[in-house]
Amino acid sequence: MAQDHSCDHHGVPFRSLSDHLAAVLAVGKPTATRTVATEESAGLVLAADARANLPVPPFSNSAMDGFLVRAADLPAGDSPWELPVSGDIPAGQTPVDVAPGTAVRIMTGAPTPVNTEGLMVVPVEDTNVPAGAVALPDKVVITTAHHDRTHIRHRGENCQVGDIIAHTGTVIDAGVIASLLSTGVTSVEAYDRPTVAVISAGDELVASVDSVDQLRPGTIPDSNRPMLAELLREQGVAKVRSVVVNDNAATFRKQLDALSRECDLVVTSGGVSAGAFDVVKEALTNPAASGATDMWFGPVQIQPGKPQGLGRVNGTPVICLPGNPVSSFVCFYLFVMPLVRVLSGIPPQAAAQQARLMLPSHDHIKAPKGRDLFIPCAIDWTEGDVHPVIPGGMGSHFVASLVGISAIIHLPLDHGKTQPGDLVPVILLKV
């Protein structure tokens, strides 16, 4: 009998990658909002449109170092023109009127008179006055005049009071802060950074050790919990709570109940397959799991990371990842990171976006039938030969293969074989 690739070997239907991602995004809601000083808002997400309180520029000013003159005093065809210099306008000073038949030296950014009609700035390079720190001359000889270029930046030409500077859902970075402050926006309404709990599950897990002699038979160091905690910190979460629980469903439920009341998201690692001791799945699908709603456990059409779990406990999203380190690493970027972005206030469609490149493979890769394949890799940025570099080990248990990883190759469902030189989609993790 032919194998049914629409179900796993227990008969549980597969979810597609896109369907599971949509389900993940749907369980998240943005955190509470607060008013934050603009200078202290980096990394937060706007919860309301930020509108300008000042026009930009706030006053008409010179775009060049040079001389402010009346265009009528430079009739075409009569060059050069000599004009007496009647004043000086450094940046930060009040404007000076330009009398007919005179010139006023002006610096870049210095204010022009409010009424700029008929005025123009002649760049210092088009005069007989040397550039730089020189004394104010009595006269200036203007050698060239371009009447179609006034070199004056007019008040409000970049934006007016009330214009939207940054929309709801914008991640605030250095450029956004500069734009907001230049338009008089000194505080913004932004979403709080989410708090996240990470739970590693398994009797086999022990704290960090530095010698095999410190490991009891059958135990391994817990690497997933600190790895996931650090990945979450890199995403800017406010606080990460991380704990290890053994394979006891009651203990797990008690810990999960407490953390779900304290945090905006709970991420679990391990215990989601179909084994006899998979405590996470057992605890959350048991009728005694009070507070657990909309829980789903099943296979997703990806490799690594097929077993997944998702739902809510006490209204808090819970996302359950497999225990293999590479699986957890890959699934963090596929599912946890987009969910953290939604909790942070980024709209779901934007939260799911990934930075991708098409790069030539240097390897033979055979994709599995019926699954999207994800391979952590580094990028060799050698000029003229940019390509992904796959580490020696590719198994989902091979945590040492994560050293130096900066990208993930994604071969879509039923991609088939990839030969060296074939272009493959690569998700950039660090951009």
C-alpha positions in Angstrom: 0.0 0.0 0.0 1.3 3.4 -0.9 2.2 5.7 2.0 -0.2 8.6 2.6 2.1 11.7 2.8 -0.8 13.8 4.0 -0.5 12.3 7.5 2.3 11.1 9.8 2.7 7.5 10.8 0.1 7.9 13.6 -2.5 9.1 11.0 -2.3 12.8 12.2 -2.8 15.2 9.3 0.2 17.4 8.4 0.0 21.1 8.5 1.7 23.1 5.7 4.4 25.6 6.7 2.1 28.5 5.7 -0.9 27.2 7.6 1.1 26.7 10.8 2.7 30.1 10.5 -0.8 31.7 10.0 -2.0 29.8 13.1 1.1 31.0 15.1 0.5 34.7 14.1 -3.2 34.4 15.0 -2.6 33.5 18.7 -0.7 36.7 19.3 -1.9 40.1 20.3 0.2 43.2 20.9 1.2 44.1 24.4 -0.1 47.1 26.3 0.9 50.6 25.2 2.6 53.5 27.0 3.9 57.0 26.4 7.7 57.0 25.9 10.2 59.8 25.5 11.3 59.7 21.8 15.0 59.6 22.8 14.4 56.4 24.8 12.1 54.6 22.3 14.7 52.8 20.2 13.5 49.2 19.4 9.9 49.8 20.3 7.0 49.8 17.9 4.7 52.7 17.4 1.2 52.2 18.7 -0.2 55.3 17.0 0.7 57.5 14.0 3.4 60.0 14.9 2.5 63.5 13.5 4.7 66.5 13.0 4.5 69.3 15.6 6.9 71.4 13.6 7.3 72.1 9.9 10.6 70.9 8.3 12.5 73.0 7.8 11.0 75.2 10.6 12.2 78.3 8.7 13.4 79.1 5.3 17.2 78.8 5.1 20.2 78.6 2.9 21.2 75.3 1.3 24.8 76.7 0.6 27.6 78.8 2.0 27.5 81.9 -0.2 25.8 85.3 -0.6 22.1 86.1 -0.4 21.1 88.5 -3.1 18.2 89.8 -5.0 17.9 88.0 -8.4 17.0 91.3 -10.1 20.4 92.7 -9.2 22.0 90.0 -11.4 20.6 90.6 -14.8 21.3 87.9 -17.3 24.2 88.6 -19.7 25.9 91.2 -17.5 28.3 89.0 -15.6 30.4 89.5 -13.6 28.4 91.5 -11.0 29.9 93.5 -8.1 27.8 94.2 -5.0 28.6 95.7 -1.7 28.3 93.3 1.3 25.9 94.7 3.9 25.9 91.9 6.5 26.6 88.4 7.7 24.2 85.6 8.7 25.8 82.6 10.5 23.7 79.5 11.3 21.7 80.0 14.4 21.3 83.8 14.0 18.3 85.9 13.1 17.8 86.7 9.4 19.0 89.9 7.9 17.1 91.8 5.2 18.8 92.2 1.8 18.5 95.8 0.5 18.3 96.2 -3.3 21.8 96.4 -4.8 23.5 94.6 -1.9 24.6 91.2 -0.8 24.6 89.5 2.6 27.0 86.6 3.4 25.1 83.6 4.6 26.1 80.1 5.8 24.4 76.7 5.2 21.4 76.4 7.4 21.2 80.1 8.3 17.8 81.6 8.1 16.7 83.8 5.2 14.0 86.5 5.5 10.5 85.1 5.8 9.6 86.5 2.4 12.0 84.8 0.0 10.3 86.1 -3.2 13.0 87.3 -5.6 15.9 86.1 -3.4 18.6 83.6 -4.3 21.8 82.3 -2.7 25.0 82.5 -4.9 27.4 79.7 -3.8 30.7 81.1 -2.5 32.4 79.0 -5.3 30.8 81.4 -7.8 32.4 84.5 -6.3 35.8 85.9 -5.8 35.7 85.3 -2.1 37.6 82.2 -1.0 35.7 79.5 0.9 36.4 78.9 4.6 37.1 81.2 7.5 37.7 84.6 6.0 36.8 88.1 7.1 33.6 89.6 5.9 34.5 91.4 2.6 33.3 94.9 1.8 32.4 93.8 -1.7 31.8 90.6 -3.6 32.3 89.8 -7.3 29.8 87.3 -8.5 31.1 85.4 -11.6 28.2 83.0 -12.3 24.5 83.1 -11.4 22.0 80.3 -12.0 18.6 82.0 -11.7 16.8 78.6 -11.9 18.4 77.5 -8.7 17.8 79.7 -5.7 19.6 77.4 -3.2 16.9 78.3 -0.6 15.1 75.6 1.4 11.7 76.9 2.1 9.8 76.6 5.4 7.7 73.3 5.5 8.8 72.0 2.1 9.8 68.7 3.6 6.7 68.3 5.9 4.0 70.4 7.5 2.5 70.4 11.0 0.2 67.5 11.2 1.8 65.3 8.5 2.3 61.7 9.5 6.0 61.1 10.1 5.9 57.4 11.0 2.9 55.1 10.9 1.5 52.7 13.5 3.5 49.5 13.5 6.8 51.2 12.6 9.9 49.8 14.4 11.6 52.8 16.0 15.3 53.0 15.0 17.9 55.8 14.8 16.5 57.2 11.6 13.0 57.3 13.0 14.1 59.0 16.2 15.9 61.7 14.1 12.9 62.3 12.0 10.6 62.5 15.0 12.8 64.9 17.0 13.3 67.1 13.9 9.6 67.5 13.6 9.0 68.3 17.3 7.8 64.9 18.4 9.3 64.5 21.8 7.2 61.5 23.0 5.4 58.7 21.3 2.8 56.0 22.1 4.5 52.6 21.8 3.9 49.0 22.6 5.7 47.5 25.6 8.4 45.0 25.0 7.0 41.5 25.6 8.2 39.2 28.4 8.8 35.6 27.5 9.2 32.4 29.4 11.3 29.5 28.1 10.7 26.0 29.5 13.0 23.0 28.7 11.4 19.7 29.4 13.1 16.4 30.1 14.5 14.2 32.8 17.7 13.9 30.7 18.5 17.6 30.9 21.2 18.9 33.4 22.8 22.3 34.0 26.0 23.2 32.2 28.9 20.8 32.7 32.5 20.9 31.4 33.4 17.2 31.7 31.8 14.0 30.7 32.5 12.7 34.2 29.9 15.2 35.5 27.1 13.7 33.4 25.0 10.9 34.9 24.2 8.1 32.5 21.5 9.1 30.0 21.8 12.8 30.7 22.8 15.7 28.4 23.6 19.4 29.0 20.5 21.7 28.5 21.5 23.8 25.5 18.1 24.7 24.1 16.9 26.8 27.0 19.9 29.3 27.0 20.0 29.3 23.2 16.3 30.2 23.0 16.7 32.8 25.8 19.5 34.5 23.9 17.7 34.5 20.6 14.8 36.1 22.4 17.0 38.8 23.9 18.4 39.5 20.4 14.8 40.2 19.4 14.6 42.9 22.1 12.2 41.2 24.6 12.0 43.0 27.9 12.6 39.9 30.1 13.2 36.2 29.7 12.3 33.7 32.4 13.8 30.3 31.8 13.3 27.1 33.7 13.9 23.3 33.4 11.2 20.8 34.3 11.3 17.0 34.5 9.1 14.6 32.8 6.2 15.0 35.3 3.0 16.3 33.8 1.7 17.8 37.1 4.9 19.6 37.8 5.0 20.9 34.2 1.4 22.1 34.4 2.0 23.9 37.7 5.1 25.7 36.3 3.3 26.6 33.0 0.3 27.9 34.9 2.5 30.3 36.9 4.6 31.5 34.0 1.6 32.0 31.7 0.2 34.5 34.2 3.4 36.4 34.4 4.5 36.5 30.8 3.2 37.5 27.4 4.5 34.3 25.7 5.7 30.8 26.8 8.1 28.9 24.6 8.6 25.2 25.4 11.4 22.9 24.1 11.0 19.2 23.9 8.2 16.8 24.9 6.0 17.3 21.8 6.5 14.1 19.9 4.6 10.8 20.3 6.8 9.2 22.9 5.6 7.7 26.2 7.4 10.5 28.2 6.6 13.5 26.0 5.4 15.6 29.0 4.5 18.8 27.2 2.0 17.2 24.9 0.7 15.0 27.7 0.2 17.9 30.1 -1.5 20.2 27.6 -3.9 17.7 26.0 -5.0 16.1 29.2 -8.5 17.1 30.4 -6.9 18.1 33.7 -4.9 20.9 31.9 -7.0 23.8 33.3 -6.5 27.1 31.4 -5.3 25.4 28.2 -7.4 26.4 25.2 -7.2 25.8 21.5 -4.2 23.4 22.0 -3.0 21.7 18.8 -0.2 19.2 18.5 0.8 17.6 15.3 3.3 17.4 12.4 4.2 20.3 10.2 5.6 19.7 6.7 9.1 20.9 7.5 12.5 19.3 8.2 13.8 19.7 10.8 11.1 20.6 13.3 8.2 18.4 12.2 6.5 18.0 15.7 4.9 21.2 16.8 2.5 22.4 19.4 0.5 25.7 19.7 -2.3 27.2 21.8 -3.0 29.3 24.8 -2.8 28.8 28.6 -4.7 31.4 30.7 -5.0 33.4 27.5 -1.2 33.5 27.0 0.2 32.1 23.7 2.2 28.9 24.2 4.4 27.7 21.3 5.9 24.2 21.7 9.1 23.4 19.8 10.8 20.0 19.4 13.8 19.2 21.6 16.4 18.7 19.0 18.7 21.7 19.1 18.9 22.4 15.3 15.1 21.9 15.1 14.5 24.5 17.9 17.0 26.9 16.3 15.3 26.7 12.9 11.7 26.8 14.4 12.6 29.9 16.4 13.2 31.9 13.2 10.2 30.3 11.4 7.6 30.7 14.2 8.8 32.2 17.5 10.4 35.3 16.0 7.3 36.3 13.9 5.1 35.8 17.0 7.4 38.0 19.2 7.1 40.7 16.5 3.3 40.5 16.6 3.4 40.8 20.4 5.7 43.8 20.0 3.1 45.5 17.8 4.3 44.7 14.3 1.3 43.8 12.0 1.2 40.1 11.2 2.0 40.4 7.5 5.1 42.5 8.2 6.0 40.2 11.2 6.3 37.2 8.9 8.5 38.9 6.3 12.1 37.5 5.9 15.2 38.9 4.3 16.0 36.5 1.5 18.6 36.1 -1.3 18.9 33.7 -4.2 22.5 32.3 -4.0 24.3 29.5 -5.9 24.6 26.3 -3.9 28.1 24.7 -3.6 26.6 21.4 -2.5 24.5 18.5 -3.7 21.3 18.7 -1.6 18.4 16.2 -1.7 15.2 17.6 -0.3 12.8 15.2 1.5 9.6 14.3 -0.2 6.6 16.2 1.2 8.4 18.7 3.4 10.1 22.1 3.2 13.8 21.6 4.0 15.7 24.2 6.1 19.5 24.0 6.5 21.4 26.4 8.8 24.4 27.8 7.0 27.0 30.6 6.9 27.4 33.0 4.0 30.8 33.3 2.3 30.8 37.0 1.2 33.9 36.6 -1.1 33.5 39.1 -3.9 32.4 37.4 -7.0 31.5 34.1 -5.3 28.9 34.8 -2.6 27.4 31.5 -1.6 26.0 29.6 1.4 28.4 27.3 3.4 26.8 24.3 5.0 28.6 23.0 8.1 29.8 19.4 8.2 26.9 17.9 10.2 23.3 18.4 9.1 21.3 16.2 11.6 18.7 17.9 13.8 20.6 16.8 16.9 24.0 18.1 15.8 24.1 21.3 17.9 27.8 21.9 17.0 26.7 22.7 13.5 25.2 26.0 14.7 28.6 27.7 15.2 28.9 30.7 12.9 25.4 30.3 11.4 24.0 33.5 9.9 21.5 32.2 7.4 19.1 29.3 6.6 18.8 27.6 3.2 15.1 27.0 2.4 14.2 24.4 -0.2 10.4 24.5 -0.7 8.1 21.5 -0.6 9.0 18.8 -3.1 12.0 20.8 -4.4 13.9 17.7 -5.4 17.6 17.6 -6.0 19.9 20.7 -6.0 23.2 20.6 -7.9 26.2 22.8 -7.3 25.6 26.1 -9.1 21.8 25.9 -8.7 20.3 29.0 -7.1 18.7 28.3 -3.8 16.6 30.6 -1.5 18.6 31.7 1.6 17.0 33.4 4.6 19.3 36.0 6.2 19.3 35.9 10.0 21.6 38.8 10.6 21.1 41.8 8.3 
